[in-house]
Amino acid sequence: MLPRPGELLHFSEDPGITEFVPHVAATALQPEAYVWTVDALNAPCYWFPRQCPRVCAWAPDGARVHAVEEAWRPAVSDVELYAYRFSAAPFEPFGERPHAFVATRRVVPLGPPEPVGDVAGLHEAHGIELLVLPRLEEHFERVRADGWDFSAIRMRNAGRGPEAFTS
């Protein structure tokens, strides 16, 4: 599940969103309101349940490795995830080394959301190794020490299983 040329994606467990309105995320480090999307390079980092802590890394040889904690394995397997497609036109790269693209105005998806399907199978189909580890911290330290490029997402949730996020 990657964007087509000229598109960006937003992933959600909610299949009923009809428009995206800029907002300041609860975990935001900046005060500006945005709609967030990702490109083909970063889309696989979002093939997970929203709250799932993960380390997505690119080895110097080009290999890509994603890691999650064992406690999240069932949630990763069972997640009903959807991809919303957007024209890239209203979005700007975010940050010096862009990992996302943002819009500062309301945007409407190009069509209905598409089910992402089998997350583990999607990783395999795209040649991305998916590691399931007891804890992420040691792996994350190794990735940083070895100088790999990486994206660490929801690490504040590491050590807490998905049951911590159910209402």
Number of C-alpha atoms within 10 A of each C-alpha: 19 18 20 13 10 10 19 25 28 22 25 21 15 11 16 10 12 14 9 16 15 16 16 13 14 6 7 11 8 9 9 11 16 21 19 23 25 28 22 15 11 17 20 19 18 20 24 25 20 15 19 25 23 25 22 24 24 17 14 11 7 9 11 19 18 20 20 23 21 17 19 25 17 10 17 21 15 14 17 18 23 22 25 24 23 22 17 20 10 13 22 15 17 15 10 6 7 12 15 20 21 19 21 16 14 13 17 15 18 12 10 15 21 14 16 20 16 16 22 16 13 15 18 12 10 12 12 19 17 17 17 16 16 13 16 21 15 10 15 20 10 11 19 12 9 11 12 17 13 18 16 16 17 14 16 11 15 19 16 17 18 18 10 9 10 6 4
